[in-house]
Structures are given as structure tokens and as C-alpha cells.
Amino acid sequence: MLDRTRALAAFAATAAVLAVPQVAHATDGYFVNGMGAKAKGAGGVAIAMPDDAVAIAANPAAAVEVGNRLDVGFEVFVPSRGAEITGNQAGLNGTWSGNGANPFILPEVAYARQLNDTLAFGLVINGNGGMNTKYEQNPFASFGAQGPAGVNLRQIFVTPAIAAKLGEGHSIGVSPILMLQSFSMTGIQPFTQASIAPTKMTNNGDDWSTGAGLRVGYLGKLGPAVKFGAFYQTKVWAKPFESYAGLFANGGDFDVPASWGAGVSIKATDKLTLGADYKRIEYSGVAAVGNPLAVNLPFGAENGPGFGWKDVDVIKFGAVYQASDKLTLRAGYGRSDNPVPQSQTFLNLLAPGVVTDHFTAGATVKLKNKLELTGYVMHAPRNDVRGAGSIPLGYGGGEANVHLAETAVGASLGFFF
């Protein structure tokens, strides 16, 4: 009973920290590239290879697989982002660094409890993703912009889950999703003339919004050594950012895109497990993200301009090797499509979520019978997207080229009870 009380107290304390999210993240577009420290060490693979309680956020059916446990972790995330403008006739030419803010902390906490032989409960609080840029030297200064330019988007998901075994080796799960997000924009004063609400486009501080959605999942054994999993997540419908109703289409709407995917894991030997995931993120289904800049409407209008992001396909591969009773090693690779077309790089100076390749490694050490420590590293090499017809003639023409690279390290403690 004492161990359980301590575990729940740690969960509550970590949840309180997460209530004020500090994360600014961008990997699979602006979604995180994995759920939990163990998955992140193995390329982000988790849909059919659950190994801790945070895996419930990837597939709620995993709640019946992970036992009774509490996982508390954090990530230190360091992006390198910037832009170059060439051939512009309005004075924008130059090379610009968006690294005015670094590093960022991404905390997460998850709890799983087996209720009986067929039912399990879980609760995960984690960062879904985000985006941050801060240009201390404002790229739009020649237009009259003042102060730093940049965005800061932060999203935290709270996802309780219930999972049930359908029979030997098969389970389903469902998770209602509760979301808290914040957004701020600075330094784009010259663009307010193209907005339906000029005073609600930039430099209005942090605005907060809540939302809700649903995730369902399946996990099953296809044989003694093979597991298959799948999930579907609805769009997370959010209240508009009222302070930025003149920026985002439909008066400040900023929902989270729907996503879906499937995964497989294979126990190749007694010590080696291999896994792969596929995920589709439907960014185009959210007007504020998916509508192109060329939409012939003012910012903030119904179905107005957005960042022009396209839907992306994400694939992940991971390997888990049980080196000894106390040491587990992991490695992985993930590949995400770049969501930013060459024609849409101008506005995406502020949101260059363009990395594609992710390389990861990690390890878990058992400290005691009921305590383990997991660590991982991730590196996404720099990816450059060169503009093609990217700056409208009304803004002087020319091209905007954007780039992003990322490095992250993280750790998690797992408690069993």
C-alpha cells in the first residue's frame, strides 16, 4: 500500500508540473516522434510494441499489456531553425536565425493499472507536439515590423484509457482526449493589413484553448512471435484562439489534425525484438494549418489562408535487444514526409517543421526489482526546403528557404507495483 501511495503521489506531483506546459516541439511535422522514453529510443515504434505506460498514448489497447506501473520522464529538446530570403525587391533579403529560444523541456507521466483479468485502466499526460521560432533579428523589419518575430505553439494531451481483452492475445482500447494548448505570435505587424481583425493577429501574448477528441486502438497476436496493432485518432476539436482570430482561418480555429496508423512487432530471437510503425497525419484537414497562403481571402476569414502544410506519411523502425537481465538496448530510425511544399515556405519562416530523418538510441537499466531507468538520444539532421514561387509579388517576390535540425536527450523512471 505504501508503494502505491508513493506512486500516486509522484503521479499527482508530475501532473501539476505538466499543467503549465513548457514544450515547443517539432518532429513529425509538429507532432512528437514517439510516445515514451522506451519508444523514443527505438525510433518511436510503439503501436504494436508497448513497453511502458506511455505507450497507451500510441495505442490505448496496450493498457492490458504493460502491467501495473507508473512512468515519469522528461526530454531536453534543442532545435536549430532558420531561413534565407533571396531575390526579394522589398528589402527582405538576408539570412535569419530563429534560435532566439533554446532549449525546451518536454515532460510526460503515465499510469497503468490492471483492474481484473480482462480490463485495464490507464492515464497519460504528455506533450502532443508544438512549434517555436524566435527571430531576434526580424526578417520583416524592412516592412516596418518591430521586435522579435516568431511563434510559440504548445499542446498537452490528457488521455485516460480503458482497455479490454477480447480473447487470448487480443485487446481493444479507447481513450477520450482532453487537450490544453497555447499560442503566441510576435513581430508580423506589416501583415495586419491583410487581416479581417488587424488587432488580433500578432503581439497579443499567450492565448489558451482547450479541446477534445477520441482515440481507439487494437492490439493482437498473429502468432507466437508476432503482434499487430492499429489506432485511429479523430480530429481534436478546440476552442478558437480568440486573441489570434485575425491570423488563423475561421476566426482563430486551431484544431489538432486526425491521424491513424498500424504497427507490427516480431520477436526474432529470445533476446531481439524488431518493430515497425506506419502513421498518417492529416494536416490538410485543419484550415489554419493546411490552407495555402495563396488563398484569395484575408487572414482570419472563413476558410482563409494558412501555412499550406500537406498530409504526411511517417514510418518508423526499431530494435530492442535484451543484453542481460538488467540491461536492455534500443536503436531505431524514423522517416517523416516534409509537410511544407516549396511554394509555401514564406509563411513557414515562422513554422519550419521540415525535418524528415530521425536517428535514435536508448537503454534501460533495472535499478531494483520495482524500479528501472531509461534513457535515449535522438538526432534529426538538418533538412533544407528551398522556395519555388514562395513569396507573393505583393511582398516583393523572390524566394524563402527554410531549414530545421533537432537533437534531443531524455530519461524516464519506471515504477512497478
SVG drawing of the C-alpha trace seen along z (x, -y; Angstrom):
<svg xmlns="http://www.w3.org/2000/svg" viewBox="-16 -50 40 69">
<polyline fill="none" stroke="black" stroke-width="0.4" points="0.0,0.0 2.9,-2.4 4.5,-1.8 1.1,-2.5 0.6,-5.7 4.1,-7.0 3.5,-6.2 0.2,-8.0 1.8,-11.0 4.6,-11.1 1.9,-11.0 0.0,-13.9 3.1,-16.0 4.2,-15.5 0.7,-16.2 0.8,-19.5 4.1,-20.4 2.5,-19.4 -0.4,-21.8 1.9,-24.6 3.4,-23.2 6.9,-24.4 7.3,-22.3 8.0,-23.5 8.5,-20.5 8.6,-19.6 9.4,-16.2 6.7,-14.5 5.5,-17.9 4.7,-19.4 3.8,-16.0 6.3,-14.3 8.1,-11.4 7.4,-8.9 5.4,-8.1 7.6,-7.4 11.3,-7.0 11.4,-3.4 9.6,-4.0 11.8,-7.1 14.9,-5.0 13.6,-2.6 12.8,-5.0 9.4,-5.9 7.9,-2.4 5.1,-1.7 1.8,-0.8 2.4,3.0 5.5,2.9 4.3,1.4 6.9,1.4 5.8,-1.2 2.6,-3.0 3.2,-5.9 2.6,-3.5 -1.1,-3.8 -0.9,-7.2 0.1,-5.5 -2.4,-2.6 -4.9,-2.5 -5.3,1.2 -1.8,1.5 -3.1,0.8 -3.7,4.6 -0.1,5.4 2.0,3.2 1.1,4.3 0.8,2.1 3.3,-0.8 4.0,-4.5 6.4,-6.2 7.7,-9.7 10.1,-11.2 11.3,-14.3 13.1,-15.3 15.6,-18.2 14.9,-19.3 17.2,-21.5 16.0,-22.6 18.1,-24.6 15.9,-26.6 16.3,-29.5 15.7,-30.9 17.2,-32.7 15.5,-35.1 16.8,-35.8 15.7,-37.8 13.3,-40.0 12.6,-43.5 11.2,-44.9 14.4,-44.6 13.8,-41.2 17.0,-39.6 19.2,-38.1 20.0,-35.1 18.0,-34.8 18.3,-32.6 15.2,-31.5 17.1,-30.2 16.3,-33.0 14.8,-30.5 16.5,-27.1 16.4,-24.5 12.9,-23.2 11.7,-20.7 9.1,-18.0 7.8,-16.2 5.4,-13.2 3.8,-11.0 1.7,-7.8 -0.1,-5.3 -1.4,-1.9 -3.5,0.4 -4.9,3.9 -8.4,3.9 -9.0,7.6 -8.2,10.4 -9.8,8.7 -9.9,4.9 -7.2,2.3 -7.1,-1.4 -4.5,-4.0 -3.9,-7.7 -1.2,-9.6 -0.3,-13.3 2.2,-14.2 3.1,-16.7 1.5,-16.0 3.8,-18.5 4.4,-22.1 6.4,-24.6 8.7,-27.5 10.7,-30.1 12.2,-33.3 14.0,-35.6 15.8,-38.2 16.6,-40.0 13.2,-40.3 13.1,-39.1 10.2,-41.5 11.9,-44.6 12.2,-46.3 8.4,-46.2 8.2,-48.0 7.9,-45.0 9.0,-45.7 10.7,-43.5 11.5,-39.8 9.4,-37.6 8.2,-34.1 5.6,-31.7 5.2,-29.5 2.7,-26.6 2.4,-24.2 0.0,-21.2 -0.6,-18.9 -2.8,-15.8 -4.5,-14.2 -5.7,-10.8 -7.4,-8.4 -7.9,-4.9 -9.8,-1.8 -8.8,1.5 -10.4,4.9 -9.2,8.3 -11.4,9.8 -9.8,13.2 -6.4,14.8 -3.9,12.3 -6.4,9.7 -7.5,6.4 -9.2,3.2 -8.9,-0.2 -10.5,-3.6 -9.1,-7.0 -11.0,-10.2 -8.5,-13.0 -8.6,-16.3 -6.2,-19.0 -4.7,-22.2 -2.9,-24.3 -1.4,-27.8 -0.2,-30.0 1.6,-33.3 2.8,-35.2 5.1,-38.2 6.6,-40.6 4.4,-40.3 2.8,-43.8 3.1,-44.6 0.7,-41.7 -2.2,-43.0 -3.4,-45.0 -4.3,-41.6 -6.4,-40.5 -10.1,-40.7 -9.1,-41.6 -5.8,-43.5 -5.6,-43.8 -5.9,-40.1 -3.1,-38.9 0.2,-39.5 1.8,-40.5 -1.2,-39.6 0.7,-37.3 -0.1,-33.7 -3.7,-32.7 -5.0,-29.4 -7.5,-27.0 -9.0,-23.6 -10.2,-20.8 -11.4,-17.2 -11.2,-14.2 -11.1,-10.4 -8.5,-7.7 -9.3,-3.9 -6.9,-1.1 -6.5,2.7 -3.6,5.0 -3.4,8.7 -1.1,11.6 -0.9,13.0 1.3,15.9 3.6,16.8 6.2,14.3 4.2,11.6 2.0,8.7 -0.1,6.4 -1.6,3.1 -3.6,0.2 -5.1,-3.1 -7.4,-5.9 -7.4,-9.3 -10.2,-11.8 -9.5,-15.4 -9.2,-17.2 -11.8,-19.9 -10.6,-23.0 -12.0,-26.4 -10.6,-29.2 -7.7,-31.3 -9.7,-34.5 -6.6,-36.7 -5.5,-35.4 -8.8,-35.5 -7.3,-37.7 -4.5,-35.2 -6.0,-31.7 -8.7,-30.8 -12.3,-30.6 -11.8,-33.3 -8.9,-31.6 -9.8,-27.9 -6.8,-25.7 -7.8,-22.0 -5.4,-19.1 -5.4,-17.0 -6.8,-13.5 -4.3,-10.7 -4.2,-6.9 -1.7,-4.1 -0.7,-0.5 2.3,1.4 3.9,4.8 6.5,6.3 8.4,9.6 10.3,11.4 13.1,12.5 15.0,14.3 14.7,14.7 16.7,11.5 15.8,9.5 12.5,7.8 12.0,5.9 9.2,3.4 7.8,1.1 5.0,-1.6 3.2,-3.5 1.3,-6.7 -0.7,-9.1 -1.2,-12.7 -3.9,-14.7 -2.7,-18.3 -4.7,-19.4 -7.9,-18.8 -7.3,-21.8 -7.7,-25.1 -5.3,-27.1 -2.5,-24.6 -3.4,-23.2 -4.8,-26.1 -2.2,-27.6 -1.0,-31.2 -2.3,-31.9 -6.0,-31.6 -7.6,-34.8 -9.1,-35.8 -7.9,-37.8 -6.3,-36.2 -8.8,-35.0 -11.6,-34.7 -13.8,-31.6 -11.5,-29.1 -8.8,-31.8 -5.1,-31.4 -3.0,-29.0 0.5,-27.6 0.0,-25.3 1.0,-22.1 0.2,-18.8 -0.6,-15.4 2.4,-13.3 3.2,-9.7 5.5,-8.5 7.4,-5.2 9.4,-4.0 11.7,-1.1 13.0,0.1 15.1,2.9 15.1,3.9 17.9,6.2 17.8,7.8 21.6,7.7 21.1,9.1 18.6,9.4 19.4,5.8 20.2,4.1 18.1,3.5 19.5,1.8 17.5,-0.1 18.0,-1.7 15.8,-3.0 15.1,-5.2 12.1,-7.2 11.2,-8.9 8.5,-11.6 7.4,-13.4 8.2,-17.1 4.8,-18.8 5.9,-22.2 5.7,-22.5 8.3,-24.6 5.6,-27.1 4.7,-27.7 8.0,-28.5 7.4,-32.2 4.9,-32.0 6.7,-28.9 9.7,-31.0 7.7,-31.1 7.0,-27.3 9.7,-25.3 8.7,-21.8 10.6,-20.3 12.9,-17.6 12.5,-14.1 15.0,-11.7 15.3,-10.7 18.0,-8.5 17.6,-7.2 19.4,-5.0 18.5,-4.2 18.8,-1.8 17.0,-0.7 18.8,0.4 16.9,2.2 17.9,0.5 15.7,2.6 13.0,5.2 10.4,2.5 12.4,-0.4 14.0,-1.0 15.8,-3.9 15.5,-4.5 17.5,-7.0 17.6,-7.9 19.0,-10.3 17.5,-11.4 19.0,-13.4 17.2,-14.7 19.8,-16.0 19.2,-19.4 16.8,-19.5 16.5,-22.4 13.5,-23.3 14.2,-25.8 11.3,-28.0 9.8,-27.9 7.4,-30.8 7.2,-31.2 7.0,-35.0 4.0,-36.7 4.8,-39.7 2.8,-41.9 5.6,-41.3 8.4,-41.8 8.7,-38.3 11.8,-36.2 12.3,-33.0 12.2,-32.0 14.4,-29.0 13.9,-27.3 15.7,-24.7 15.5,-22.7 17.6,-20.3 16.9,-18.7 18.7,-17.0 17.0,-15.6 18.0,-13.6 15.6,-12.2 15.2,-10.0 12.4,-8.2 11.9,-6.3 9.5,-3.3 7.9,-2.2 6.2,1.3 3.6,2.2"/>
</svg>
